[in-house]
Amino acid sequence: MTLKEIKVDLVDYTCNQDTKDMMDLLACYALDIMGGGDPLSQYTKVNLASELAKLPHAFSFICYVDKKPAGLINCFDAFSTFKCKPIINIHDVIVLPEYRGLGLSQIMLKKVEEVAEHKGCCKLTLEVLEANQPAQAAYTKFGFSGYELNPKIGQALFWEKTL
């Protein structure tokens, strides 16, 4: 594939085209086994953009290849109590299958890192599934590693309680 242009834009949650592109990318990811394999709910499809627009600590970037949406990264500002500094949590990293292997995740992660540096963040965080080896390789390449306070007590685990 010959690439003419790669561009990463901040999503405007109030712009119809931005939100359409974001929802199309997220819907594709949701259907992927690494995204859970289930379609997005109608509620999410209808409300996600307006709910994100209400959150001053939410931001997203879309990566376009030749003006076509190819990747999405959704992020949230958080805070480290131990470091007493802000953190950015990367909640979703999506690259459509036909664009994988082109380094788009690295480009989007770099954009998030630039935002984090501007905000004075002490770190970026994300979660990744154990079986998602391609994503783990991309994150390791970017400098991510397992989180641990002390090697003697091991790495942190990501848990959830569904409500």
Secondary structure by P-SEA (a helix, b strand, c coil): ccccbbbbbccccccaaaaaaaaaaaaaaaaccccccccccccccccaaaaaaacccccbbbbbccccccbbbbbbbbbbccccbbbbbbcbbbbcccccccaaaaaaaaaaaaaaaaaccccccccccccaaaaaaaaaaaccccccccccccbbbbbbbcc
